[in-house]
């Protein structure tokens, strides 16, 4: 006689299960995952930060530039006096006096030193904190994309653009028409001027 087949019965270990049960049982082994914010919330927060951004307007920036001009003028007067005394002492050491003919090299040298002073003033102050003295007094700051810090290289490029576009004046007046209140030198250096 043939052997009778064994009946198949389920033991406790082989109980039927649903797919969700395994995932729940193994949840304690997985690290907790951060749920990402819905896209609509991210968009709202990005648009609110842009809306909160206050650009430095033309007149506020012009006043800051005027104050910076006063500071540079004061430094130039001090520097001129020191250079004048040094040049005069140097001429007298060689038995010469200061005349209009002998002062031509002095004025040429002083012009280059003055340009260096103005460049150093804007590049160093913008590179350190994004603010010159005039911008600090009027609550303005120069920033890069996403309010990043301005490097010395970018500050120097911005200064070159400012000097290069100065004869045209349209580079500065562009601030009046720009939605983000940017001059041509800001576009060149990829900078923005914001109010703190």
Buried (B, 14 or more C-beta within 10 A) or exposed (E): EEEEEEEEEEEEEEEEEEEEEEEEEEEEEEEEEEEEEEEEEEEEEEEEEEEEEEBBBBEBBBBBBEBBEEBBEEBBEEBBEEBBEEBBEEBEEEEEEBEEEEBEEBEEEBEEBBEEBBBEBBBBBBBEBBBBBBBBBBBBBBBBEEEEEBEEEBBBBBBBBBBEBEEEEEBBEBBEEBEBBBBBBBBBBBBBBBBE
